[in-house]
Amino acid sequence: MKIPKKTFYLIILFLPIWVSCAPNIPKSEYPVEIEKVFNASFDKTWNAVSEVVKISKGVIITSDKSSGLVTYAVPDKESESKIYMNVYLKSNPNANTTTVFLFSKTRTGPYLKEIERDFFEKLKTILGG
Amino acid sequence: MLLKMTVLFILFFVPSMFFGCAPKVVTTELDQLFEKDFEGFEVPEISKIKEWGGSKDYPYVTFDDVWESTIIVLMQQGTIVRSSKNTGVIVTITTPPLAVFVEGGEVIKVYLHWMENLYKRLDKPEMVTVKFEAAAMEKRNKTFFDKLSTQLYSNEKWKWLKFEGKEGKK
């Protein structure tokens, strides 16, 4: 099969652009976990989240304890940009537990790597397993 | 043929290497806010949010229900950069950035205001880098309100149907 000359030149022309700017979509080995229930009061969990922010060298963008919301930015070493962590705490007073939601973002969209696992593990450690 | 390929390579591949994936330079108010981690960012006044955007009523639910659902919907859409339950205002950086005002009362009302002004160029404030069509904004309003309704009423077992049923039995 012979490729027409024009098509061949077009492929040569656009191939570098397609290849050089293609996003690197990582494959996950774990199910994405965006919420987790902790056997701790709201206050204790809130303080633990603040500790995670400190350990991660995060910069707080906004924090509203009455809403249970904190957003912080952490540097992404690989891309040299920032990851924005939206954390929301919901108190379940009857069960004395707190549900923690996490959505990580970049400037342009969702953060596709497994940062949630690391966040929840740090939080679990601080809350005493 | 080899000469043509070499010329094509030099003309298109080499410049694309340098400019195609080059990092964005600071040009807009939004870029500047990202650079400063939103330090000093001022939330739009409630009167402006109410004046410029769309709105929707959410009956049969409390302010807290709406506030919580709004946070959950917004944190999936972008980065929440300001939030105050006291004032009822949340600002999220998405495309375009969005300010939401949740108004308490007998029926909770949610107002949206898309902050296209953050795309103003720093060197020429009369110009914006991105402009959105009115029809597209209407569609965005509808999408947001639909998501919020789903989040809000998904666990409510369609209360109004229950109320209407009770009324009907009388």
Interface residues (C-beta under 8 A of the other chain):
Chain A: Y9 I12 L13 P16 I17 S20 C21 V59 I61 T62 D64 S66 S67 L69 T71 A73 K82 Y84 N86 Y88 K90 F101 F103 K105 R107
Chain B: K4 M5 L8 F9 F12 F13 S16 M17 G20 C21 F34 D37 F38 W67 E68 I71 I72 M75 Q76 G78 T79 I80 V81 R82 S83 S84 K85 N86 I93
